[in-house]
């Protein structure tokens, strides 16, 4: 729960115009430590739970990377993600074209 006794929480209770990485990290830390929940934070700061969950996921990914024997540089991570997404997109496009071709052939056979 977000408490006034915690220094980080007192800071977070102020009205924010912008959520900086530092503020997001403080909130994610409180969630991971069990001091608050995504639902409580969502209500307290009027932020959609899905957005806070994204911050928590990104925080966990960053933590995992930081603890690797050889941390990946952020650019390398994004480039790898882009490559994987491009490959998946290409496969999906091929499948879509194949399905359209099959429908076309089946449609012509039925006439």
Secondary structure by P-SEA (a helix, b strand, c coil): ccccccaaaaaaacccccccaaaaaaaaaaaaaccccaaaaaaaccccaaaaaaaaaaaaaaaaaaaccccccaaaaaaaaaaaaaaaaaaaaaaaaaaaaaaaaaaaaac
